Amino acid sequence: DGRVEDCLIHNNTSTCSIITLGTGYVAHDASMSRCIVTNNTRSGTVYGMVRMVNAVRIDNCYIADNDVQYGGTLSADPQSLIYNCTLGDCKHITNNSLPFGCGQVQGLCGNFYNCAFLVEPNYNANLEFHLVNCASVAPFDATKGKAGSTAAGTKVMTLAEMDFLDAARTIGEGSGLIDNGTVYEGVAEMLDLAGNPRVKGAGVDMGCFE
């Protein structure tokens, strides 16, 4: 258990996940906040670049532009909580990795709030997911996940509509991500990836920057 905060995890090479939050079969207090995980290479054949085990949380993180052989951006258990993150856009060592893998067997899994997906998620019928006010370049299809999966208030946006200003994914004043998120418990106390107050203007923005 423990907290990983305000970190740059960059240019590492591993045969397993670059970072694993939580272990075993019980709930944990482990969390990762305001971290950038980019340009890492993972060559193993299980799990994703970041692994979340048993009810851990990540928030206001940017996880993208990594080289992954299998598992994609994120491997999450169904109890995992993912708040205001920008996710996806993996490069691939081989062709056996799909663009965005979330879950141990290449499928969307976990509970996502106000996240921005840079590429189309993939699904597994055995994994349950819940999306609340997320944005993606392709439509979410809750029927492709395990029964009970939901995608409430999700929005389709092109990368142009998300209006990223730079490689760090800061957003322009015309971004469709602005004020389109949902308020969740604790959001008023959170900081975005740049250390700014999470709630600014008429509402919460989607993605890792407010």
Secondary structure as the mmCIF struct_conf table of DSSP 4:
data_model
#
loop_
_struct_conf.conf_type_id
_struct_conf.id
_struct_conf.beg_label_comp_id
_struct_conf.beg_label_asym_id
_struct_conf.beg_label_seq_id
_struct_conf.end_label_comp_id
_struct_conf.end_label_asym_id
_struct_conf.end_label_seq_id
STRN STRN1 ARG A 3 GLU A 5
BEND BEND1 ASP A 6 ASP A 6
STRN STRN2 LEU A 8 HIS A 10
BEND BEND2 ASN A 11 ASN A 11
STRN STRN3 THR A 13 SER A 14
BEND BEND3 THR A 15 CYS A 16
BEND BEND4 ILE A 18 ILE A 18
STRN STRN4 ILE A 19 LEU A 21
TURN_TY1_P TURN_TY1_P1 GLY A 24 TYR A 25
BEND BEND5 VAL A 26 VAL A 26
STRN STRN5 SER A 31 SER A 33
BEND BEND6 ARG A 34 ARG A 34
STRN STRN6 ILE A 36 THR A 38
BEND BEND7 ASN A 39 ASN A 39
STRN STRN7 THR A 41 ARG A 42
BEND BEND8 THR A 45 TYR A 47
BEND BEND9 MET A 49 MET A 49
STRN STRN8 VAL A 50 MET A 52
BEND BEND10 ASN A 54 ALA A 55
STRN STRN9 ARG A 57 ASP A 59
BEND BEND11 ASN A 60 ASN A 60
STRN STRN10 TYR A 62 ALA A 64
BEND BEND12 ASP A 65 ASP A 65
STRN STRN11 ASP A 67 VAL A 68
BEND BEND13 GLN A 69 GLY A 71
BEND BEND14 THR A 73 THR A 73
STRN STRN12 LEU A 74 ALA A 76
TURN_TY1_P TURN_TY1_P2 PRO A 78 GLN A 79
STRN STRN13 LEU A 81 TYR A 83
BEND BEND15 ASN A 84 ASN A 84
STRN STRN14 THR A 86 GLY A 88
STRN STRN15 LYS A 91 HIS A 92
BEND BEND16 ILE A 93 THR A 94
TURN_TY1_P TURN_TY1_P3 ASN A 95 ASN A 96
BEND BEND17 SER A 97 SER A 97
BEND BEND18 PRO A 99 PHE A 100
STRN STRN16 CYS A 102 CYS A 102
BEND BEND19 GLY A 103 GLY A 103
TURN_TY1_P TURN_TY1_P4 GLN A 104 VAL A 105
BEND BEND20 GLN A 106 GLY A 107
STRN STRN17 GLY A 110 TYR A 113
BEND BEND21 ASN A 114 ASN A 114
STRN STRN18 ALA A 116 PHE A 117
BEND BEND22 LEU A 118 VAL A 119
TURN_TY1_P TURN_TY1_P5 ALA A 125 ASN A 126
STRN STRN19 PHE A 129 VAL A 132
BEND BEND23 ASN A 133 ASN A 133
STRN STRN20 ALA A 135 SER A 136
BEND BEND24 VAL A 137 ALA A 138
HELX_RH_3T_P HELX_RH_3T_P1 ALA A 142 LYS A 144
BEND BEND25 GLY A 145 LYS A 146
TURN_TY1_P TURN_TY1_P6 ALA A 147 GLY A 148
STRN STRN21 THR A 150 ALA A 152
TURN_TY1_P TURN_TY1_P7 GLY A 153 GLY A 153
STRN STRN22 LYS A 155 VAL A 156
HELX_RH_AL_P HELX_RH_AL_P1 LEU A 159 MET A 162
TURN_TY1_P TURN_TY1_P8 ASP A 163 ASP A 163
STRN STRN23 PHE A 164 PHE A 164
BEND BEND26 ASP A 166 ASP A 166
TURN_TY1_P TURN_TY1_P9 ALA A 167 ALA A 168
STRN STRN24 ILE A 171 ILE A 171
TURN_TY1_P TURN_TY1_P10 GLU A 173 GLY A 174
TURN_TY1_P TURN_TY1_P11 GLY A 176 ASP A 179
BEND BEND27 GLY A 181 GLY A 181
TURN_TY1_P TURN_TY1_P12 GLU A 185 GLY A 186
HELX_RH_3T_P HELX_RH_3T_P2 VAL A 187 GLU A 189
STRN STRN25 LEU A 191 LEU A 191
TURN_TY1_P TURN_TY1_P13 LEU A 193 ALA A 194
BEND BEND28 GLY A 195 GLY A 195
STRN STRN26 PRO A 197 PRO A 197
BEND BEND29 ARG A 198 ARG A 198
STRN STRN27 VAL A 199 LYS A 200
TURN_TY1_P TURN_TY1_P14 GLY A 201 ALA A 202
STRN STRN28 GLY A 203 VAL A 204
HELX_LH_PP_P HELX_LH_PP_P1 ASP A 205 ASP A 205
BEND BEND30 MET A 206 CYS A 208
#
